[in-house]
Amino acid sequence: MMPDELDAQRRFFDSVLYSALPMAVFFLDRPLRKDVLYYFNDPGLRRTFSFATDAHAKVPEMCPSGKSAVTGWAVYPTSLGLLKESDDEILKEAKEDLELMIPG
């Protein structure tokens, strides 16, 4: 949704090819540690979601409530399997993987 006077910008953004990547976002009822921006899974576990980012720790201004907003990131090639799953299945899998990464 761009104004008509930004036609050149619209054409540019319409030309960008985006990678399909489902991302799970969880809005927590509390903050996590402020000194940890990223949480990682053990690579030996071969989980779908490899790491998570806490927006509250990374950019506190994005979370004025003071509570954490955590995004789960799947990486290629495991991310391809998510494209055929429903939102509920993706969230369930992300929750399981993130619970391994984030203590408590």
SULJOHU-V66685 format. One record per residue. N is the residue number from 1. PHI is phi in degrees with one decimal (NA if undefined). OMEGA is omega as a letter, one per 30 degrees, with the letter a starting at -180 (* if undefined). D_LAST is the distance of its C-alpha to the last C-alpha in Angstrom with 2 decimals. Layout:
N | PHI | OMEGA | D_LAST
N | PHI | OMEGA | D_LAST
This chain:
1 | NA | a | 40.85
2 | -122.8 | l | 42.91
3 | -64.6 | a | 46.19
4 | -56.1 | a | 49.41
5 | -69.3 | l | 50.11
6 | -103.5 | a | 47.08
7 | -60.5 | l | 48.57
8 | -63.0 | l | 48.32
9 | -66.2 | l | 44.59
10 | -61.2 | l | 44.15
11 | -60.3 | l | 46.09
12 | -62.1 | a | 43.92
13 | -64.6 | l | 40.63
14 | -68.1 | a | 42.25
15 | -87.3 | a | 43.15
16 | -74.5 | l | 39.67
17 | -93.4 | a | 38.26
18 | -99.3 | l | 34.56
19 | -80.7 | l | 32.33
20 | -75.8 | a | 30.79
21 | -147.3 | l | 27.03
22 | -64.4 | l | 24.82
23 | -126.3 | l | 21.75
24 | -95.2 | l | 18.78
25 | -123.8 | l | 17.68
26 | -122.1 | l | 14.84
27 | -98.6 | a | 15.28
28 | -83.1 | l | 12.18
29 | -93.1 | a | 12.84
30 | -159.3 | l | 11.48
31 | -82.5 | l | 11.67
32 | -95.8 | l | 9.39
33 | -60.1 | a | 10.95
34 | -77.8 | a | 14.67
35 | -97.2 | l | 15.65
36 | -125.5 | l | 13.92
37 | -91.0 | a | 15.87
38 | -126.7 | l | 15.20
39 | -120.7 | a | 12.65
40 | -122.0 | l | 14.55
41 | -86.1 | l | 14.64
42 | -63.2 | a | 16.66
43 | -59.4 | l | 20.18
44 | -70.2 | a | 21.24
45 | -77.1 | l | 19.05
46 | 54.7 | l | 21.28
47 | -86.0 | l | 18.86
48 | -68.4 | a | 20.28
49 | -95.0 | a | 17.81
50 | -86.7 | l | 17.97
51 | -151.7 | l | 16.17
52 | -134.9 | l | 14.61
53 | -119.7 | l | 15.83
54 | -100.8 | a | 14.49
55 | -61.7 | a | 17.75
56 | -64.3 | l | 16.89
57 | -76.1 | a | 16.51
58 | -76.1 | a | 19.43
59 | -139.8 | a | 21.81
60 | -54.6 | l | 20.83
61 | -63.4 | l | 24.11
62 | -75.9 | a | 22.88
63 | -127.7 | a | 20.33
64 | -62.9 | l | 22.52
65 | -70.8 | a | 20.22
66 | 84.6 | l | 17.91
67 | -102.5 | a | 14.97
68 | -78.6 | l | 13.51
69 | -122.2 | a | 15.30
70 | -110.5 | l | 13.94
71 | -109.0 | l | 16.60
72 | -96.7 | a | 16.36
73 | -114.9 | l | 19.38
74 | -95.5 | a | 21.33
75 | -123.2 | l | 24.10
76 | -64.3 | g | 27.56
77 | -93.7 | a | 28.58
78 | -65.3 | l | 25.59
79 | -65.0 | a | 25.65
80 | -61.7 | l | 29.11
81 | -64.6 | a | 27.90
82 | -72.0 | a | 25.95
83 | -62.1 | a | 29.24
84 | -97.8 | a | 30.48
85 | -92.1 | l | 27.38
86 | -76.7 | l | 26.97
87 | -57.0 | a | 24.47
88 | -61.9 | l | 22.67
89 | -67.3 | l | 22.51
90 | -62.8 | l | 21.28
91 | -63.5 | l | 18.42
92 | -63.4 | l | 17.49
93 | -65.1 | l | 17.63
94 | -63.0 | a | 15.73
95 | -60.4 | l | 12.80
96 | -61.2 | a | 12.83
97 | -68.8 | a | 13.19
98 | -68.1 | l | 10.60
99 | -64.7 | l | 7.82
100 | -75.3 | a | 9.33
101 | -83.7 | a | 9.43
102 | -104.5 | a | 6.41
103 | -61.0 | l | 3.81
104 | 72.8 | * | 0.00
